[in-house]
Amino acid sequence: MLTKEEAEKLMKTKGEIRGMALKVDWDFIIETKGEEGLKRVEARMAELSFPLKHREIKQMNFYPIGFGALSLLVVKEI
């Protein structure tokens, strides 16, 4: 299970990712686990001190690349 310390290290990674990459991972959760799964992902991200809401992610905006890795690991947990 991912710790806050590991999440902080991931978020310090230099680089950026487009919001569409995050949306694809989270859309997978919606398809496989439904809205309840999405709520679990959002809650886990907040628990790790990096809150992010699916509906607020803008596909063409840039986000820290750490969100990509963190998001993928949280999706894997769920």
N, C-alpha and C positions, 0 to 999 in steps of 0.2 A: 504494500500500500504506500502510496506517495506521501511524503512528509512535507511540511511547510518549508523546511530548509532546502529540500530538493527542488521544490517549486520555485523558491527564490533564486537558486542557482540557474535554473532553466530560464527564468525571466531576465537574467543578466546577459544572456547570449545576444551578441550583436547581430542585427539584421532585421528585416521586416517580412511580413507575409500579408497577402491580400485577404480581405474578409471572406471572399468566396471559398478559400481553402478551409477556413474554420466552419463555414456554413455546411460544406459537404460532409464533414465529420459529424456534425450535429444533426444534419438531415438523416444520416444513417441511423442514429439513435432514435429519432422520431419514427422512422420506418420499422425498426425492429422492436423497440420498447415502448413506443407511443409517447404521449405527452408526459406521462409519469416518468419515463426515462429521461426526457429533456429536463424536467424539474430536478431530477437527481443530479444530472451533470451540472446544471447551474448552481445548485446548492453546494456541490463538492468544490466547484471553482471558488465560490465565496468562502467556503471553509478553509481553502488554501490561501486566502487573502488576495485573490485575483478575480473578483466578481466580473462576470460577463453574461449578458442576456442575449439569447438567440435573436430575438426580434430587434435588438439594437445594433447588431452587427451589420455594417454596410459593406456590401460585396466588393466594391472597388476601393474602399479605404485601406490604408496600410495599418497594420498592427505589429507590435513587437513579435519577433519570430518565436520568442519563448511561449507565447500564447498557442502557437501551433503545436509545439511539443507537449506542453502542459495539457492542452485540450485532447490530444490524441491519447495520452496516458490516462486521463480521466475517463474518456470514452471506453478505453480498454477495461478499466476497473468496473464500469457499469455494465 
